[in-house]
């Protein structure tokens, strides 16, 4: 892949691979004379995905949400974009004091408020009940059956999780889809979003719970501050719906982690499993739908 990039991009001084993730894309930092760029590379020509990135970048910039600038498109396979650096929100938050954390959360809240205002006709994709039920099945197959003591209660667990999906209402909000701290970078004193090409219509609190109960970053006591800032800015929160959506979102994450660990041998996600399980166990609605022994390891 490096040789391919060297043929396609002029005056490269150095190339290094960066950012291992769950998708089939690869990311490389391109070193030029006095600046760097990032190449997002698909395994083969993918005109549809490239078009989605271009389209949603315009949607985000039109709504004053910071995303990286696109510098070039090569072979409908490579997107050359602005380099946002290496300081993800995941890293920044962990090393920040309380005052800095509040400043960061204020910016995140600002983005959440802007996302909520984007018209839903800007995307055709929807995270509806059918798709969420598929994610439940994916969790059962790739996480529950492989990591948990569930063999005797599969159907009961599935039915309980299906009932959570049935209770989620208000699938009427534009959503980033993967609004978590690894998809946010702190650059030029502002929070930038990446990985926005799968934006869709989703449950009204989907992006909020993706960050508030982020598998990659535990906000701990600052979670209340996040909610309080949103409420002060007239972001109405139905907490029953929020906690229902949070369980579904965390279940979806565990399904992805199980698949990456067991099928793809991608063990980077293993360290995030216990935190995600703890979110589910400590969810206020947990006793109504699930039981503690479900998450006992085999």
C-alpha positions, 0 to 999 in steps of 0.5 A: 500500500505504501508503494501504491501511495508513493506512485500516486502522490508526488514529493512524499518524504515519508509515509507511516500507517496510523489508526487501526480501526474496525472498518476495512479502510487504512489510514496513512500520515503523508510527510511532505517538505514542511507539512503533513496530510492524511490518506484514507484508503479503501481496499479498492475503488469505491465511488459510492463511499467516496461520494458519501464522504464528500456529501456529508463533509458539506453537510457538516461544514454547512452547519458549522461543525468542524471536519477535516478539509479534503485536499484531493481524491485519487482513483475513487479510492484515496481521500487526501485530507487535512491532518488533524494531528494525534490528539484525540478527545480520548487522549486529551480528556484523560490528561486534562484538569476539571476546568479543561474538561468542562471546556471540552464538554462545552464544545461537544455540547455545541456540536450535539446541538448543531447535529440536532438541527440538521434536517433529516432529509440530508441522509437517506439511511436510517437506524430503524427498529429493524436495523437495531434488532439486527444489531441485537442478533449480532450481539447475541452471535458474536458476543453473548454466545462467545463471551458470556454464560448464556447458552440456556437463556438465549431466547429470553435474553434476545426477547428482552433486548428486542423489547428494549428496541420496541420501547425506543421512540422518536427515530427522527434525528440526524445522527453522526452514528459513531459520536465517540471520543476516538472520532473527535480530535482537538485541533487548533483549539477546537473539536473536529469530527471524523468518520462521519460518512455513515451519518443517518436518521436515528433515535433522538439521543443516539449521539448523546449516549454514544458519547455519554456512555462511550466505550473508549472514555468514561466521563464519570462525574463529568457526565452530569455536567454534560447533561446539565449543559444540554438542558440549560441550552434547551436540549430536552432529555427524556431520561427513560428514552436516553437509558433505553437507547444507551443499553441498545448502543452499548449492546451494539458496541459489544457485538462489534468488539466480539466480532473484531476479537473473535473473527478478525483477531483484532484485540485492540478492542478487548480493553474496552469490553469491561467498561461497556459491560459496566455501563449496561449493568449500571444503567438504571433500566438494567434490572427491568430487562437483563440480569447480572449473571448474563455477563459472567465470563464462560 
